Amino acid sequence: MLDSVRSTRLRRSTTAAALLTCAALLAGCTSDSGDTSAKSSTAGAKRPAPKPTPTWDPRPDSIASVGDSITRGFDACSVLSDCPEVSWSTGTDMASLAQRLLPDPTRRSWNYAKTGAVVADLPAQLRSATAQRPELVTVMIGANDACQDTVAQMTPAADFRTQFASSLSDLRRALPKTQVYVASVPDLKRLWSEGRKDPVRRQVWKLGICPSMLRDAQSTHERANDRREQVNHRVQEYNAALRDVCAKDVLCRYDGAVHAYRFTGDELSQWDWFHPSKEGQQKLASLAYTEITRRDDA
């Protein structure tokens, strides 16, 4: 009887030990198997290759221009008329940007700027430009947003920023690889400061040219000075918006040199002493060419 009990206990003990051993082995196998699978999965997975950063091409083969009367060559050839032939961007009768950069500027450049245009007109102009699929788009806008009858009518700085950012985003969605050159708004206050000394210019400005800045050109009254300073500040805000928005796009270059440039009398139209003459258009072309052909590491 005692031998039978001992035999039963021994069998139970042996069975329990076997079960514990098996459980341990199974747990070990499961753990090792999981690690191996994870390692195998990690080793086999490949990270997607990073997209190459687009690089600026200093020699685009096509150009479309958008903007206002400056890019249309207004008052550069005859009074109260556009003269796109001498436009700094796409002109055919001068050493324009297109003439300097393109092998065939007549067929590979388009001017969609409009005299009197403000930033709100950019979307329509850019849609026209997009249809040509240019490799470079030039933008010069903002002077008319500031040149209103009164300071209250100037485009608010926040609206200008929003509208320009939206326009650039629309262009980028349509043409992801197109480069953009953005010229700064010229210094309207400096234009007044230099021209107010000339009686001929003062008389011409009375016809209603950029009244927010140039009206009562000789007046040094506090209200006149305050008005001019408000216009000057708004232009600075416009340029800050152009610079900031452009800086977020790797294929966009903003050129503050236009605002910094001091136009001489010969570089201004003798019909309105406001718009660039042929010489002034030539200077704008030179400034643009310098910026567009600049190396990224310069």
Secondary structure, 3 states (H helix, E strand, C coil): CHHHHHHHHHHHHHHHHHHHHHHHHHHHHHHHHHHHHHHHHHHHCCCCCCCCCCCCCCCCCCEEEEECCCCCCCCCCCCCCCCHHHCCCCCCCCCCHHHHHCCCCCCCEEECCCCCCCHHHHHHHHHHHHCCCCCEEEEECCHHHHCCCCHHHCCCHHHHHHHHHHHHHHHHHHCCCCEEEEECCCCHHHHHHHHCCCHHHHHHHCCCCCHHHHCCCCCCCHHHHHHHHHHHHHHHHHHHHHHHHHHCCCCEEEECHHHHCCCCHHHECCCCCCCECHHHHHHHHHHHHHHHCCCCCC
